[in-house]
Amino acid sequence: MPARLSEAVQDYLKAIHSLGGADHLVTPAEIAGVMAVKAPSVTAMLKRLAEAKWIEYTPGDGAKLTPSGVTEARQVVRRHRLIELFLTQVLGLDWSEVDAEAEALEHAISPRLEQAIADYLGQPLEDPHGHPIPTSDGELHRRTLHRLNEFQGGDSVIVREAQDDNSDRLRHWQNLGLKPGAIVRILSYQPLDDVFELTVGGRVLRLGSEGLVGLRGERIEEVSTRSRPD
């Protein structure tokens, strides 16, 4: 069995993947933002990743994952999301707490434990925040989602994903009922005040665009045309 990649390499591959690096070039500045490191550190690591054939890298343009880089990145993503689900469903942690815990544990669990967790959870398709979990073969379901603040008055929307990097925002959404699976009706939008009026769970909410940033969904009409949206 080949040795597992270093934590730093895994983190960079996952960061590039999160920026869409499986499909297109991402810039060192974008990677630095996700990794919270300075540009020279990113440049040095990108050169290492390119030498190891995990990415294609053109200085001045950016980096794109190779097929093997995509596979490795999705293995990390899979472990992370399985751990998040295990922590919420089995250990009862709040969905706002599990991202940081999974960041640490994703580097530690063995393939055997990963498979055991997946089996115990029934081979789940999504993590607690609605993000698709890659299969053990590295397949990742793609779906077309839109930010909630991109919908218009009169739209009925099902929330599919919640960005998981801000615990305060996750707790706020939970208190409002804005979680994956929730049905939202956009009543109106006042562009001058940047205020959306919407209903969820029988409650009327008034939120600005900033209050909806990080929530993604799809119109109910779009969902009804498919036997299974996920």
Stockholm file with secondary structure:
# STOCKHOLM 1.0

chainA/1-230         MPARLSEAVQDYLKAIHSLGGADHLVTPAEIAGVMAVKAPSVTAMLKRLAEAKWIEYTPGDGAKLTPSGVTEARQVVRRHRLIELFLTQVLGLDWSEVDAEAEALEHAISPRLEQAIADYLGQPLEDPHGHPIPTSDGELHRRTLHRLNEFQGGDSVIVREAQDDNSDRLRHWQNLGLKPGAIVRILSYQPLDDVFELTVGGRVLRLGSEGLVGLRGERIEEVSTRSRPD
#=GR chainA/1-230 SS CCCCCCHHHHHHHHHHHHTTTTTSCBCHHHHHHHHTCCHHHHHHHHHHHHHTTSEEEETTTEEEECHHHHHHHHHHHHHHHHHHHHHHHTSCCCTTTHHHHHHHHTTTCCHHHHHHHHHHTTSCSBCTTSCBCCCTTCCCCCCCCEEGGGCCTTCEEEEEEECCSCHHHHHHHHHHTCSTTCEEEEEEEETTTTEEEEEETTEEEEEEHHHHTTEEEEEHHHHHTSSCCC
#=GC SS_cons         CCCCCCHHHHHHHHHHHHTTTTTSCBCHHHHHHHHTCCHHHHHHHHHHHHHTTSEEEETTTEEEECHHHHHHHHHHHHHHHHHHHHHHHTSCCCTTTHHHHHHHHTTTCCHHHHHHHHHHTTSCSBCTTSCBCCCTTCCCCCCCCEEGGGCCTTCEEEEEEECCSCHHHHHHHHHHTCSTTCEEEEEEEETTTTEEEEEETTEEEEEEHHHHTTEEEEEHHHHHTSSCCC
//
